[in-house]
Amino acid sequence: MQHPARLLLPLLVAAFVPGLHAATRTDPRIEQLLTDLGKTRAISAVQLSPDGNQLAWVVRTDGKDAIEVAKADGSDAHRVGIAKRGDCNETDPAWAPDSHHLAFLSNCANGGKQKDLLVVDMQAKESPKHMASLPGVAQDLSWAPDGKSLGFLYVPNGTRRASAVYAAKPASGEIGVDGMEVQRVATVDAAGGNVRLLTPESTYAYEFAWSPDSQRIVFTGAPPPGDNNWWLAKLYVQNAQVDAKATAILDPATAKGSLHGLQMALPQWSPDAQRIVFIGGLMSDQGSTGGDLYAVSASGGDAINLTPNTRVTPAWFTWSGTQQLLVAQVSNGQSQVAEYAIDAARAAQTRLLFTLPATIGDGSAEMALSLSANRNRLAFVQSSYTEAPEVHAGALGDTPPPAVTQFNAALKPQWGKAESVEWDIEGRHVQGWLLYPANYDAKKSYPMIVTVHGGPSSAVIPRWPRMGFAGEPFSALGYFVFMPNPRGSFGHGEAYVQANRKDFGHGDLRDILAGIDTIEKKLPVDDKRLGLTGWSYGGFMSMFIPTQTTRFRAVVAGAGIANWQSYYGQNLIDQWMIPFFGASVYDDPQVYAKSSAINFIKQTKSPTLIVVGDRDAECPAPQSFEYWHALRAQGVPTSLVVYPNEGHHFVDPEHQRDVLQRALLWFEKYLPASN
C-alpha cells in the first residue's frame, strides 16, 4: 500500500556541519526524557577480589570514570585513584591473586594525555604507586596466576582504541601501510619497571590468557590491520617471554568440521594446561561473542565441537573445576548462568543456576562474570527495562545475586511494561521483546515502531537504555516498540545464527513480519501506523525492508548499508563479509545484489531519516549518501544528517543526544502517536 500524495513533502537537504543544531521544533516530553536518560550513572566494570571480600568498580561521575573499592556487600565504598573528581579517567581495575593489590589504568598524572599503570596496596592504605608509563593504548589488564607480573593488550604509541566501532583514522598516505598500529600482548613486573612486548610485531593480538603456571600465553591474532583481520584470526601459544616464538595451533580457515571459516573468541587454558577451550561461531563483530564451545590441544590439532546442536548461545565461560565450566549464555532473549560438565569430547549443561530478563556483565567481555578464586561468589553489573544499572554481588547459586549499589536507584522507567513475544515460522521458534506504550489503555489503538538490532550476530536482551539511539524511548512517547530476535540472532543455537547466511533481509524479514502479525492479533496495534528503525545491521534492514514491503510508514536508518556491492569496496572491514556471504562480491555478485536496497529502490515510499558518523569504518557514510540520493530521485521525503568525527558508535554526548532527539521527532512527525 502506497502513501497518499500529501506525504510527499518538499525534500530536506543533507546536514553536515561542525556543530550540529537540534531540530527547530522540540517536544517538552522529549526534552524531559533525554534529561532523565542523562542522569544514569554508567558502571563500566566491576571486579571481585580473589578472596571474595572486596569489590572494585568503575562508575562515571560528572562525565568521567572513577574507581571505587568497597566490601563485598557494597559497604564502605571509597575512591582509590589520585584524581580530583571529573578531571580525568581511571579504568580497568584488576585484582592481584593476593587480593591486596589492585592495578588500574589512569591518565590523571598528565592531564589526560597518556595512560599510566598504577597499583595500590589496599591493606597499607597508601597512595597508588606507579608501575609503568604507557604512551599509546592499553587495555584488558590480567595478572599472571603467580602474581609476579601483569599482562595487558598494548598498542605502543597508538592513537586510537583498535576496534571497527570506533572512529577510523582520517585516510592519508599509503593505505594499509602508513600509520599501521599493532596491538601486542605486553607485561610488566609486579614491582613495576619496563614494559616487555611478548607477541611479535607482525601479529595483531586481540585476546590473551595466561597458562595456569604463568609460563605461557594463548592468544588470538592476525596480520595487521587489526580492525579488519579479526575474522581471519588464528589461535597461538607461546612462552611468556620476549622474543619467544608464537606457534599457531589452530586456523579456522583450514580447520575441519563445523569451525571451518568461522571466528574464535575467549580462549582459556584447561586447569591441567593440556588444551585450550574457546567459543567458536559466526560472529559479526569482535566483542559480540556467541557460538559453540570448542576445544583443541595446546600443542595443536583438530578442534572438537563440545556443544553441537545446542539450543542456546554460550557467550562467556570459565573453568570452575577440572571437569566443570561455568557458562553465561543467551537463551530465548534472556541471560542465563549455567554449570556444564566437560570431558574430552563434550560439554553438556548439568545445572541451570538462574535466568534473568536482564543484561549482565563485568565489563571485561560480553556477559562475563567476575568470580572469587574458589568460584563461590560472583559479581556483575545488571540492568533491565525496569531497573537501571547497579553492581550485583553475592553467593554463586540458584538465586541471582542482589544489587549492592544504589547509584541509579532513584531512576524509574518512563516507558511501558515489557513482555516476551514468541512465534513459530518455517520450522523455527522466534522470540522478541515488546514494550507497551507508557500509560497504556487497552481501549485505544497505537502505532508501533519495529527496532531491528545490529549484528546480525547479536540479540536483544533487556537493558536500561543509554543516552543515544535506542528503541525504548519511543515507548515513553506513546508507541508500542517491537524488538525482534529473528534468524541470525543469538539465543537459539548456532544453526539459528547461521540461518541467514547468504540471505540477508529475506528470511529474517519474514520472521519479523510474522512477529508483527502475532502482536497485532493480540493487541491494539494499528497496522497502518508502523514505523521501522535500527542501527548497523538494523540500519541496513531499515533501508532494505521498505523496498520489500509497504507496511512501514516512516523509517529512521542509522549507520545503514544501501548497496552491498559498493559497500564491499568502501568499508574498512571487508573480511567480515566472506563468512556471511560465502564469497567475495567479485566471485558471487548476485548474492550481494539480492540483498541490496538500491536495486529495489523504486518500490520504497517511506519517509526516511538517515543518520551516520563521517568516520564510520563499519558502515561508511557514502552508503547513507547513496541511499539518500536514491530517495531524493524517487521523490521520497528524506533527511540525511552526518555527524563529524564519529565512528560506528557515537561518543560525543551532544551527538548521542541529538541523534535520538531527531529520531523521536521524525516519528512524531510522520507517525504521530495520537489518532
SELOTI-738378 format. One record per residue (C-alpha): x, y, z; residue in three letters. Coordinates in steps of 0.25 Angstrom, whole numbers, plus 5000, padded with zeros to 4 digits. Example, Ala and Ser with C-alpha at 12.3 -4.5 7.8 and 13.67 -1.06 7.14 Angstrom:
2
504949825031ala
505549965029ser
***
This chain:
675
500050005000met
500650134996gln
500650265003his
499650375000pro
500150494991ala
500050585003arg
501250525010leu
502150554998leu
502650685005leu
503850765000pro
505150695001leu
506050725013leu
507550755010val
508650675016ala
509350735028ala
510850735031phe
511250845040val
512350855050pro
511450885061gly
510050815059leu
508850885063his
507650815068ala
506350825061ala
505650955062thr
504350895067arg
504450825081thr
503550745089asp
503550765104pro
503350615107arg
504550585098ile
505450695106glu
504950625119gln
505250485114leu
506650525110leu
506950595122thr
506550475131asp
507350385122leu
508550475124gly
508450455139lys
508850305138thr
510250275144arg
510950175135ala
511650065142ile
512650015132ser
513349905140ala
513349825153val
514449725159gln
514249635171leu
515549615179ser
516049465178pro
515749445193asp
514349495190gly
514349605201asn
514549735193gln
513949795180leu
514549895171ala
513649965161trp
513750085150val
512650185151val
512450305143arg
512450435151thr
512250575145asp
512550515131gly
513850445136lys
514150305140asp
514650275154ala
515050145162ile
514350115175glu
514650005185val
513649945195ala
513449825203lys
512749705196ala
511349755201asp
511649895195gly
511849965208ser
513050055211asp
513150105197ala
514250195194his
515150255183arg
516550195181val
517050285170gly
517850405170ile
516950495162ala
516150615167lys
514650585163arg
514350605148gly
515750645142asp
516250505137cys
515950355135asn
516350235143glu
515950105137thr
516249955136asp
516349905151pro
517049775153ala
517249705166trp
518549625168ala
518449485173pro
518749525187asp
517449615188ser
518349725194his
518849795181his
517949865171leu
518449905158ala
517850005149phe
518050105137leu
518050255139ser
518250375131asn
518150475143cys
519650505145ala
519850575131asn
518550645128gly
517950525121gly
519050515110lys
519550385114gln
519250265122lys
519950215134asp
519950075140leu
519750095155leu
519649995167val
519050015181val
519249935193asp
517849925199met
518449875213gln
519549985214ala
518450095210lys
519550175203glu
519450255190ser
519550175177pro
520950145172lys
521450165158his
521750035151met
521950085137ala
521650195127ser
520850145115leu
520950245103pro
519950195094gly
518650105096val
518649995107ala
517449915112gln
517049775118asp
517949765130leu
518149625135ser
519049575146trp
519949455144ala
519349345153pro
520649345161asp
520549495163gly
521949525159lys
521549605146ser
520349675140leu
519949655125gly
519149745116phe
518849785102leu
519649895097tyr
519849985085val
521150055087pro
520950205083asn
519550165078gly
518550285075thr
517250205076arg
516650085082arg
516649975072ala
515249945068ser
514449965056ala
513350025064val
514250145068tyr
514450265058ala
515450225047ala
516750305045lys
516650405034pro
517150345021ala
518450395017ser
519750335012gly
519950195006glu
518650125011ile
518949995019gly
520450035020val
520650165026asp
520250195041gly
519950045044met
519750015058glu
519949885064val
519349835077gln
520249735085arg
520249655098val
521149735108ala
521549705122thr
522149785134val
522749725147asp
521849735159ala
522849835165ala
522849925153gly
523849955142gly
524049935127asn
522949895118val
523249765111arg
522549735098leu
522349585097leu
521649555084thr
522249585070pro
522149725063glu
521649655051ser
520349605058thr
519249685063tyr
518749615077ala
517249625080tyr
517149545093glu
518049465102phe
518049375114ala
519149325124trp
519449185126ser
519249125140pro
520749125143asp
520949265137ser
521949215128gln
521149225115arg
520049305108ile
519049275098val
518549385089phe
517749415076thr
518449485065gly
518549525051ala
519349615042pro
519049765043pro
518149845041pro
517449795054gly
516149865050asp
515949775038asn
516649645041asn
515949595053trp
515149505044trp
516449435040leu
517049415054ala
517849295057lys
518049235071leu
519449245076tyr
520249195088val
521649245092gln
522549255105asn
522249375113ala
523649435109gln
524149545100val
524549485086asp
523949355089ala
523349285077lys
521849285075ala
521349155070thr
519949155062ala
519149035068ile
517849065060leu
517449135048asp
515949135045pro
516149155030ala
516749015029thr
516048955041ala
515248835038lys
513748815043gly
512848925048ser
513849025051leu
514349045037his
514249185033gly
513749235046leu
514249325057gln
514949295071met
514849375084ala
515149365099leu
516249255099pro
516449195112gln
517449085117trp
516948965124ser
517448945138pro
518448845134asp
518948935123ala
518748815113gln
517648885104arg
517049015100ile
515549035101val
514949155093phe
513649205087ile
513549185072gly
512449235063gly
511849325052leu
512149465059met
511949595052ser
512749675062asp
513949655071gln
513349665085gly
512049625081ser
512349475085thr
511449355083gly
511549215078gly
511849075082asp
512949035092leu
514148975085tyr
515448905090ala
516848885083val
518048825089ser
519048925094ala
520048875084ser
519148885072gly
518248795064gly
516748785061asp
515748865068ala
514648785075ile
513248845076asn
512848815090leu
511348865089thr
510848825075pro
509348855073asn
509148935086thr
507949025086arg
508549135094val
509749225091thr
510949225100pro
511549365101ala
512549345112trp
513149235121phe
514149205131thr
514749075137trp
514049045151ser
514748915153gly
515548815146thr
514348755139gln
513348875140gln
513149005133leu
512249125138leu
511549185125val
510849315123ala
509949295111gln
508749355103val
507449275103ser
506249325096asn
506549475098gly
507049455113gln
508349445121ser
508649305127gln
509749255136val
509949105136ala
510848995140glu
511448905129tyr
512148765131ala
513348755121ile
514148635117asp
515048605105ala
513948615095ala
512748685100arg
512248795109ala
510748785114ala
509948875123gln
509748805136thr
509048915144arg
508349045141leu
508649135152leu
507849255148phe
507149325137thr
507049475136leu
506249565127pro
507349665128ala
508749695123thr
509949655131ile
511449665130gly
512649715138asp
513149795126gly
514349715122ser
513549635112ala
512149615107glu
511349545119met
512649525127ala
512549495141leu
513549535152ser
513749415161leu
514549385174ser
515749295173ala
514849185179asn
513749205170arg
512749225182asn
512449375179arg
512149455167leu
511949605163ala
511449675151phe
510749795146val
509249775143gln
508149855136ser
506849835130ser
505549905125tyr
505149925139thr
506449945147glu
507550045143ala
509049995144pro
509549945158glu
510649855163val
510149725167his
510949625176ala
510749505185gly
510849355186ala
510849275173leu
509649185173gly
508149175169asp
507849315173thr
508349435165pro
509249525174pro
508549655179pro
508949795176ala
510049845185val
510049995180thr
508950095178gln
509650195168phe
508350195160asn
507250145170ala
506550275169ala
506250255154leu
504950205149lys
504550155135pro
503750255127gln
503450145116trp
502350045117gly
502449895122lys
503249795115ala
502849655111glu
503449545103ser
502749515090val
502949375083glu
502449315070trp
502849205060asp
503149215045ile
503749115035glu
504049015046gly
504749115055arg
504449175068his
504649325069val
504549425080gln
504549575082gly
504349675093trp
503149775093leu
503049905100leu
501649955103tyr
501350105101pro
501450185114ala
500050195121asn
499550085112tyr
498050085110asp
497549955104ala
496350025098lys
497250115089lys
497950075077ser
499450115076tyr
500550125066pro
501750025067met
503250045064ile
504049925060val
505449935064thr
506449835057val
507749805065his
509149815059gly
510049705056gly
509349625051pro
510049525061ser
509549585073ser
508249595081ala
507249685088val
507349655103ile
506649755113pro
507549865118arg
507350005123trp
507550105111pro
508750195110arg
508750335104met
508750315089gly
508050235079phe
507050135085ala
505650075084gly
505250095098glu
504950245098pro
503950225087phe
503050155097ser
503150275106ala
502450355095leu
501250265093gly
501750155083tyr
501850005084phe
503249965082val
503549835076phe
505049785077met
505149645070pro
506249545070asn
506049485056pro
506849375050arg
508349415050gly
508249455065ser
508849395077phe
507949315087gly
507549185079his
508849115076gly
509849135065glu
508949075054ala
507949185056tyr
509149295056val
509549235042gln
508149235037ala
508249365029asn
509649335023arg
509549385008lys
508049425011asp
508149565018phe
506849635018gly
505949525013his
505749405023gly
505949505035asp
504949595029leu
503949485028arg
504249455043asp
503949605047ile
502749615039leu
502149485045ala
502549545059gly
501749675055ile
500549595051asp
500649515064thr
500549645072ile
499449705064glu
498549585067lys
498649615082lys
498849755084leu
498249885078pro
499349925069val
498950005056asp
499549935044asp
499550065037lys
500450135047arg
501650045047leu
503050105048gly
504450045045leu
505750075051thr
507150015054gly
508650035054trp
509749965047ser
509149835042tyr
507849895047gly
508150015039gly
508349925026phe
506949865030met
506349995031ser
506850035017met
506549895011phe
505149865017ile
504349975011pro
504849924997thr
504149795000gln
502849835007thr
502049965008thr
501549935022arg
502550035029phe
502050185028arg
503350245034ala
504750205035val
506050245043val
507250175037ala
508550185046gly
509850155040ala
509250075029gly
509649995017ile
508950025004ala
509749954994asn
510549834998trp
511349834984gln
511849974986ser
512049955001tyr
512949834999tyr
513949934993gly
513750055003gln
513749995017asn
515049965024leu
514649825030ile
514349755017asp
514849625023gln
513549605031trp
512749585019met
513249455013ile
512749375025pro
511349435023phe
511249435008phe
512149315005gly
512949384995ala
513549524991ser
512649614983val
513549594971tyr
513349444971asp
511849444974asp
511249584971pro
509849524971gln
509749484986val
510149634989tyr
509149694979ala
507949614984lys
508149684998ser
508449824993ser
507349924995ala
507850014984ile
507449904974asn
505949914978phe
505950064982ile
504750094973lys
503850014982gln
504050094994thr
503150214998lys
503450225013ser
503950365018pro
505350335024thr
506350405033leu
507750355031ile
508850375041val
510350335041val
511650375046gly
512650435036asp
513750335041arg
512950205041asp
513850095037ala
512849985038glu
511650055031cys
512350175023pro
511650305021ala
511650285006pro
510550175008gln
509650275014ser
509950375003phe
509550274993glu
508250234999tyr
507950385002trp
508150414987his
507350304983ala
506150344991leu
506250484986arg
506250434972ala
504950364975gln
504250484982gly
504250414995val
504350515007pro
505750495013thr
506750555022ser
508250525024leu
509050565036val
510550535036val
511250545050tyr
512650605050pro
513750515056asn
512850405059glu
513050255057gly
512050145057his
511850165072his
511550315075phe
512450365087val
512150515087asp
510950535097pro
510350645089glu
510350555077his
509750445085gln
508650535090arg
508450605076asp
508250475068val
507250415078leu
506450545078gln
506450555063arg
505950415062ala
504850435072leu
504350565065leu
504350495051trp
503450385056phe
502550495063glu
502450565050lys
502150445041tyr
501550345050leu
500850425061pro
500450345074ala
499150415075ser
498050365066asn
***
